[in-house]
Every structure is written in structure tokens, then in C-alpha cells.
Amino acid sequence: MKFNHTAFFNNYKGVYGKLNQNQVSGIDNLLGYIELDPDITDLRHAAYMLATVKHECADTYQPITEFGKKSYFNKYDAGTPIGRRLGNTVAGDGYLFRGRGFVQLTGRTNYQNMSAALALGPEDDLVAHPEHTLHPEIAYRIMSYGMRHGTFTTKKLNDYINSSGCDYKNARRIINGLDRAALIAGYAVNFETFLSNSMIA
């Protein structure tokens, strides 16, 4: 898929208003990553991914770090019930492997598994360099892989958006149950229109 980015921004601003430079840069990057992603061939998948980023990253369109003081992440630390579930084995892992990205990747095991899934080299290994989850290209690859393969909740894009139909509301289960599902579904409907209107044949 290829898009006229100017046309996309004109459509976007017509619905959501002006963008600051940080938002423009973020959306421009995301459109570029989608264009280069051989595994995203359904425009509706792209629309739902963009809608997810709009919500998860609070309209910044930049990868973010989970909010909270350092002490907040103690509940994820080694030895705690949540920490054990996340594969955190060393003191401080709760904070070190806190949520980061376009979609919050959390926990030592998830960082390790995603590094393997994306075949990241030593220079980008997410266990050795957890902050690299904030690199926009890596954050995009994590989101694309996770949403396509059901890595985050076992639910995946094709479960809800396929040749039989499109259920943007229940697609929220890919990330976080039905939290704000209707709101994000509305974003996805708009993004589908923006992408369709700006698609280059």
C-alpha cells in the first residue's frame, strides 16, 4: 500500500483539527512503516493500528513509556504474582521492563520473546537494551507483529477484521479487553476513510 501523505493529513485535520510538529512526524513515520510492511495488506488493519496508537499514546503518535513513579512498578518486580507472570526474575525488573512502545510491551519474558520474534541483533536486543522499544521503527514492528500474531492477549487482527467482516469494537480485545472499545472503533472508522481517500493506486 502507498499513500499520499499530504492528502492523509488534510483528511485528518478536517476531522481532528491542527497537528503539532511532533504529531506530524509521528504519523508520517507510521504511514511510512505501514507502506513498507509486507504483512499489512488490509487497509482496515492499518486503520485499526493507527486508531490504537492514537489512544494508547495519548495523541502524540510517538512511542511512550508507562506512567508512574519508580515505586509504582514494585508490583511487577521479581517474586510478586504479577512479576512471576511477566517472567521478571531479577530485583528491579519491574521497572526495567515496564511498559513501552506504541503498544505497551511489559515484562522480561515479553521483551525476550519479542526480540526473538523480530530477529533483533545484539545491538537492539530488548533484554539488553529495553529502551530500544521506544525507537519508532522497533515500536512499530512490535505492534505489527503482536497485533497480527496475538502476542498481547492471544487475540489477533484477523479474528475481527477479515474477508467475512470488520468488527472494530471487539478488535480492542487484541490489546485490552473492551477498554474504551467504542471510542477506538470510532477512530478506526475515520482512519479507514483517511487511508482510503489518500491511497495511491
C-alpha positions in Angstrom: 0.0 0.0 0.0 1.1 3.5 -0.8 -0.5 6.8 0.5 -0.4 10.4 -0.4 0.7 11.7 3.0 -0.5 15.3 2.3 -3.9 14.0 1.4 -4.0 11.9 4.6 -3.1 14.9 6.7 -5.7 17.1 5.0 -8.3 14.4 5.8 -7.1 14.1 9.4 -7.1 17.8 10.1 -10.6 18.1 8.7 -11.9 15.8 11.5 -9.4 16.2 14.4 -8.0 19.7 13.8 -4.5 21.0 13.7 -1.4 18.9 14.4 1.8 20.0 16.1 5.2 19.0 14.5 5.7 16.1 16.9 2.3 14.6 15.8 3.0 15.2 12.1 6.4 13.5 12.4 4.9 10.5 14.3 2.0 10.0 11.8 4.4 10.4 8.9 6.7 7.7 10.3 3.7 5.4 10.9 2.4 5.8 7.4 5.9 5.1 6.1 6.2 1.9 8.2 2.8 0.7 7.1 3.8 1.2 3.4 7.0 -0.8 3.9 5.3 -3.6 6.0 4.7 -6.6 3.7 2.4 -8.2 6.2 -0.1 -5.3 6.3 -2.2 -5.8 3.1 -5.6 -5.0 4.5 -6.2 -1.2 4.8 -8.6 -1.9 7.7 -5.7 -3.5 9.7 -3.7 -0.3 9.1 -6.7 1.8 10.2 -7.1 -0.2 13.4 -3.4 0.0 14.2 -3.4 3.8 13.8 -6.5 4.1 16.0 -4.8 2.0 18.6 -1.7 4.3 18.6 -4.0 7.4 18.8 -5.5 6.1 22.0 -2.5 4.3 23.6 -0.1 7.1 23.0 -2.4 9.9 24.0 -2.5 11.6 20.6 1.3 12.0 20.5 1.8 9.3 17.8 5.2 8.7 19.4 6.2 5.6 21.4 5.7 6.2 25.2 6.7 4.8 28.5 4.2 3.6 31.0 3.4 6.3 33.5 4.2 6.0 37.2 6.9 6.7 39.8 9.6 4.1 40.2 7.9 2.7 43.3 4.7 2.1 41.3 6.5 -0.7 39.4 7.4 -2.7 42.5 4.1 -4.6 42.0 5.7 -6.0 38.8 9.0 -7.0 40.5 10.6 -10.4 40.8 8.8 -12.5 43.4 5.4 -10.8 43.1 2.5 -12.6 41.5 2.4 -10.2 38.5 6.2 -10.2 38.3 6.2 -14.0 38.1 3.6 -14.0 35.4 5.7 -11.5 33.4 8.9 -13.5 33.8 10.6 -10.9 35.9 13.4 -12.7 37.8 15.8 -10.1 39.0 15.2 -7.3 41.5 14.4 -4.2 39.6 12.9 -6.0 36.6 9.5 -4.5 37.2 10.8 -1.0 36.5 13.4 -2.1 33.9 10.9 -3.9 31.8 8.0 -1.5 32.3 5.5 -0.9 29.5 7.0 0.9 26.5 6.1 1.4 22.8 3.1 2.2 20.7 1.5 -0.8 22.4 2.9 -1.3 25.9 5.4 -4.2 25.9 5.8 -5.3 29.6 7.9 -7.8 31.4 11.2 -9.6 30.8 9.7 -12.6 29.1 7.8 -10.4 26.6 10.9 -8.4 25.9 12.9 -11.6 25.3 10.2 -13.2 23.2 9.7 -10.2 21.0 13.4 -9.8 20.4 13.4 -13.4 19.2 10.3 -13.0 17.1 11.7 -9.9 15.3 15.2 -11.5 15.0 16.8 -8.4 16.6 20.6 -8.4 16.6 22.7 -7.9 19.7 22.7 -4.1 19.2 18.9 -4.0 19.5 18.2 -7.0 21.8 15.4 -5.7 24.0 16.5 -7.5 27.2 20.0 -5.9 26.9 18.6 -2.6 25.7 14.9 -2.3 26.9 14.9 1.4 26.0 15.1 0.4 22.3 11.4 -0.5 22.5 11.0 3.3 22.2 12.7 3.5 18.8 9.8 4.3 16.5 10.7 1.6 13.9 11.1 -1.1 16.5 8.0 0.0 18.3 6.1 -0.3 15.0 7.4 -3.7 14.4 6.4 -4.8 17.9 2.9 -3.5 17.3 2.5 -5.0 13.9 3.8 -8.5 14.9 1.9 -8.5 18.2 -1.4 -7.4 16.7 -1.1 -9.9 13.8 0.0 -12.9 15.9 -2.0 -12.4 19.0 1.1 -11.8 21.2 -0.5 -9.3 23.5 -3.8 -11.1 24.6 -3.9 -14.2 22.2 -6.5 -12.2 20.0 -5.3 -11.0 16.6 -6.3 -8.7 13.8 -7.6 -11.5 11.6 -10.0 -12.6 14.3 -12.0 -9.4 13.9 -11.1 -7.9 10.6 -11.2 -10.3 7.7 -12.9 -11.2 4.5 -16.1 -12.0 6.4 -16.4 -8.6 8.1 -15.0 -5.9 10.2 -15.6 -5.6 14.0 -13.6 -2.7 15.1 -15.2 -2.6 18.5 -14.3 -6.2 19.6 -10.9 -5.8 17.9 -10.0 -3.9 21.1 -9.6 -7.4 22.7 -6.3 -7.6 20.8 -4.9 -5.1 23.3 -7.0 -4.7 26.4 -10.4 -6.3 26.7 -13.1 -3.8 25.8 -11.5 -0.8 27.5 -12.6 2.3 25.5 -13.5 -0.1 22.7 -16.3 2.1 21.1 -14.1 5.2 21.2 -11.2 3.5 19.4 -13.6 1.8 16.9 -14.7 5.4 16.0 -11.1 6.4 15.4 -10.6 3.3 13.2 -13.7 4.2 11.1 -12.2 7.6 10.5 -8.7 6.3 9.8 -10.1 3.9 7.3 -11.7 6.8 5.4 -8.5 8.9 5.6 -6.4 6.0 4.3 -8.9 5.1 1.5 -9.0 8.8 0.4 -5.3 9.1 0.3 -4.4 5.7 -1.2 -2.3 5.7 -4.3 -3.4 3.2 -6.9 
